[in-house]
């Protein structure tokens, strides 16, 4: 009985072999993540930059002085 439990609990050494299907899925996910950078991250960064630039412009513009 102990032999059976030990053989089940023993871990395999090294990496498991990746099948062609898994490799294609991994490459597909990588390409999707790369595309997501252009569709989500860059527009978000641009919006944040525009908001900061607008804030700095509003705070540093010359005040209109009326006499």
C-alpha positions as CSV (number, residue, x, y, z in Angstrom):
1,X,0.0,0.0,0.0
2,X,2.8,2.4,0.9
3,X,4.5,1.7,-2.5
4,X,1.3,2.7,-4.3
5,X,1.0,6.0,-2.3
6,X,4.6,6.8,-2.8
7,X,4.4,6.2,-6.6
8,X,1.4,8.4,-6.8
9,X,2.9,11.2,-4.7
10,X,6.2,11.2,-6.5
11,X,6.7,14.2,-8.9
12,X,8.1,13.9,-12.3
13,X,11.5,15.5,-12.9
14,X,11.8,18.2,-15.5
15,X,9.2,19.9,-17.7
16,X,6.3,18.1,-19.2
17,X,6.4,17.8,-23.0
18,X,4.3,20.4,-24.7
19,X,2.1,19.2,-27.5
20,X,1.7,21.0,-30.8
21,X,-1.8,22.0,-29.9
22,X,-0.6,23.5,-26.6
23,X,2.2,25.3,-28.4
24,X,-0.2,26.8,-30.9
25,X,-2.6,27.9,-28.1
26,X,0.3,29.5,-26.2
27,X,1.4,31.4,-29.3
28,X,-2.2,32.5,-30.0
29,X,-2.5,33.8,-26.4
30,X,0.8,35.6,-26.7
31,X,-0.4,37.4,-29.9
32,X,-3.7,38.2,-28.3
33,X,-1.9,39.8,-25.3
34,X,0.4,41.7,-27.6
35,X,-2.7,43.0,-29.5
36,X,-4.4,43.9,-26.2
37,X,-1.4,46.2,-25.4
38,X,-2.3,48.3,-28.4
39,X,-6.1,48.3,-27.8
40,X,-6.1,48.9,-24.0
41,X,-2.9,50.0,-22.5
42,X,-1.8,52.6,-25.0
43,X,-5.1,54.5,-25.2
44,X,-5.3,54.4,-21.4
45,X,-1.8,55.9,-21.1
46,X,-2.6,58.5,-23.7
47,X,-5.8,59.5,-21.8
48,X,-3.8,59.9,-18.5
49,X,-1.1,62.0,-20.3
50,X,-3.8,64.3,-21.8
51,X,-5.4,64.7,-18.4
52,X,-2.1,65.6,-16.8
53,X,-1.2,68.0,-19.6
54,X,-4.6,69.7,-19.3
55,X,-4.3,70.0,-15.6
56,X,-0.8,71.6,-15.9
57,X,-2.1,74.0,-18.6
58,X,-5.0,75.1,-16.5
59,X,-2.9,75.7,-13.4
60,X,-0.1,77.5,-15.2
61,X,-2.0,79.7,-17.7
62,X,-1.8,83.5,-17.0
63,X,-4.7,84.9,-15.0
64,X,-6.8,87.6,-16.6
65,X,-6.6,90.7,-14.5
66,X,-9.4,93.2,-14.8
67,X,-8.9,96.8,-13.6
